[in-house]
Amino acid sequence: MFFLYFLCVLYGLGMLFILVYSLAQGHLLFHFLKARKNKDKAPPPDPKTWPTVTVQLPVFNEVYVVERLIEAVAKLDYPPGLLQIQVLDDSTDQTSELIRDKIAEYPDIDFQYIHRDDRKGFKAGALREGLEKATGEFIAIFDADFVPDPLFLRRAIPHFTSEKIGMVQSRWTHLNRDYSVLTRLQAVALDAHFLIEQMGRNHQGAFINFNGTGGVWRKSCIYDAGNWHDDTLTEDLDLSYRAQRKGWEFVYRPEIESPAELPPIMSAVKSQQFRWTKGGAECAMKHFSKVQAEKHPFRVKFHAFAHLFNSAIFIAVLLASLSSIGVWWAGEQGLIPAWAMQGAGLFLIGFVLITLSYLVSFFFGKKSLLGSVGSAIWQLPLFLSVSMGLALHNAQAVWEGLTGKKSPFVRTPKFNLESGKESLSLNRYLIHRMPVTTWVEGILALVFWAMVGLAFSRQNFLFLPFHAMLALGYSLVFVKSFNSYGLGR
């Protein structure tokens, strides 16, 4: 009986965390809808005197996309003499040669090439070193897979309407949204973050984050907040919290778009997800207690909790899903009262609120309602299933972050799918060593398909939607992972 109680407690705690997280998402959705009412507000006027700007391009082994990046940044429309472009190159391959040859094509543009041999501090270290040589009052940052709009700076800089504003973040859009089912599902997740979460938090004065790229910092804000730290894998989230805790204000502008490329294969998605979720957990351990101890309104502290610990939802999903098998069995054996089993199923309401947030962001800006409904019918359930299927992989990352286990900054392979010359199997940056967790994902897929079968054989459908989504999610993650790790073999 003790083991049964233990499983019930695990299930209850996991689903309770998901419910609390869903309430936070629902509150963000409410503020997103309120913020939408101000969408027609006139943008601030251009400054009388444009300030100096340094654009930083942190690069590490990016032979497929670095030339495209430099070409795009060279087209930035900004007053002559006020723009400096730093290429912060930590590369150990021919990327460095490509960079030098490419910037030589633009003798009239102030390119500054900075190469490091030791890669100390990874991206944070590169940004920190570049900042020492930056001449701009403002610092714009773009990762290698981005293609900034020529008018980006002219649209972003006017939003620094006060000396208190330390950062302006733009909305990521997607160069290859329709490349595959996998890229479509990633777009669903990112769109929800950049619309519901960023707008919802910013509208109510809660902490938001610089997303690592596609944003502009006031240089004095970076220095005042303590500069870039490299003790977490998400240096962007870390600096964002340090700056806002010191009183700097952040502005999020969804109408300023920053196009970027989505990872097209599962192994690349996993490396990116691992870094984001582990880094988020590291920042939670670094900042949460300090935020709670400071004088902030309850809503700010509540959303800081949901924001910093949002990656812990993968641990909650993993625990709830595994323990639900025992809870289902106990219900079948009559060891749990019927009313308690029905109450356990009510926890699934949390998924309804989360789904609603994704649904609203999915329809944002869509021109064809009928076509969007058709896409939503299959994309949203599939997205939620794959998200659950990533629970094991991401839970490991979160656990490492919460417990302080350190790991190197693993880059996400880029492909330049726009070129039409992509060959996924020949990409030199692919990881071909398949981790043990991938095999475990395959086993979990079989386990939850078995639970789906048992639901029909026993006519007990209480957990059927949950287990069916888990079975589908783990199956897709396993198959896509197996295929992507095997590319090029």
C-alpha positions, 0 to 999 in steps of 0.5 A: 500500500505504501507504494500505491500511496507513493504513486498517487502522491507523485501523480498528484504533485506532477499534475498540480504543478502542471495545473499551476503552470496552466493558470499562469499561462491563462493569466498571460493569455488574458493580458495578451488579449488586453495588450492586443487592444493597444496594437494600433498605438502609434510607434514612437517618433524617430530620434532627432539624433540617431545614436551609435549602434554596434551589431554583434554577431557571435559565431562558432563553426557556421560554414553553412549560414555565416555568409548569409548572415553577413550579407543580411547585416551589411544591408542594415539601413542606418545613418553612415558613421554610426554603425559598427558590426562586430563578427565575434568568431570562435570558429575552429574550421573554415568558417573563419576564412569565409568570414574574412573573405566575405567582410572584405566585399564591404570595404565601406562598412565598419566591420570589426573581426574578433577571433578567439582561440580558447572559446572561454565562456562560450557565447557569453565570453565572446559577447563580453570580449566584444563589448570591450571594443564596442563603440556603440551606445546600443548593442544589437545581437544576432545569432548565425541562423538569423536574417535581420530585416534591413529596417530592424535598427530604424524600427527598434531604436526609437523604442528607447524612449526613456533612459530607464529602458535597457532592452528592446526585444523583437519577435522571431519569425521563421524562414522555414516554417513549412519545411517539414512537420517538425519545423511546423511544430517548433513554430507553434511553440515559439509563436506561443512564447513570443506572442502569449508569454512575452506580450502577456508578461510585458503588458503587466510589468512582469519580468521578460527575457532577452531571447539571445538574439533579435534584440537591442541592449543599451550598453550601459544597462549591460554593464550596470547589470554586471555584464555577461556571465557564463555560469549558466547555459542561458546567458540571455535569461540570466542577464535579463533577470539581473538587469530587471532586478536592478530596475531596468525596463524592457520593451517587447515589440511583436511587430518588429520581426526577426526571421530565423531558421528552425532546426529541421531534424530531431537531434538538432532540436534536442540539442537546442532544447537541452541547452534552453531547458537546462539553462532555464533551470540554472537561472531558476536556482540563481535568481528565484529566491532573490526575486522572492526576497525583493519588493515586487508585486505578487503577480510579478513574483508569481510569473517569475516562478512560472517563468524560471521554473517553466522547464520543470513542467517536463519533470512534472509530465514525466512523473505524472505519466509514469505514476498514472500507470500505477494509478490506473491499475489501482483503480482497476483493482478497486484500491482507489475509490471511484470518486478519487479516480475521477478527481485524478482525471480532473487534473487534466483540465490544466492541459485545456488551458495550456492548449487554449494559449497555443490555439490563440497564438496559432490563429494570430495573424492568419488570413484564412480562418478556414485553412487555419482551423484545418491546420490546427486540428492536426498540428496542435494535438501533434505538437502537444504529443511531441512535447510530452514525448520530449519529457524524458530528454528535457527532464534530464536537462532540467534535473542537471540544471537544478542540481548544479551539474555543469556541461559545455555549451553545445551549439545547434547545427545550422543548415541554410535550408533557403539555399536549396542546396541543403543536404542534411546527411552531409552536414559536418556538425551533426551528432551521430552518437545516439544517447541511451535515452533515445532507446528509453523513449522507444520503450516508453512508446511501447509501454503507453501503446500497451496502456492504450490497448488496456484501456479498450480491453478493460473499457476504462478510458479515464486516462486514454487521451493522456496515454494516447498522446504520450504513446504517439509523442514518444513514438515520433520522438524515438523514430525521428531521433533514430533517423536523425542520429543515423544521418550520414552513417 
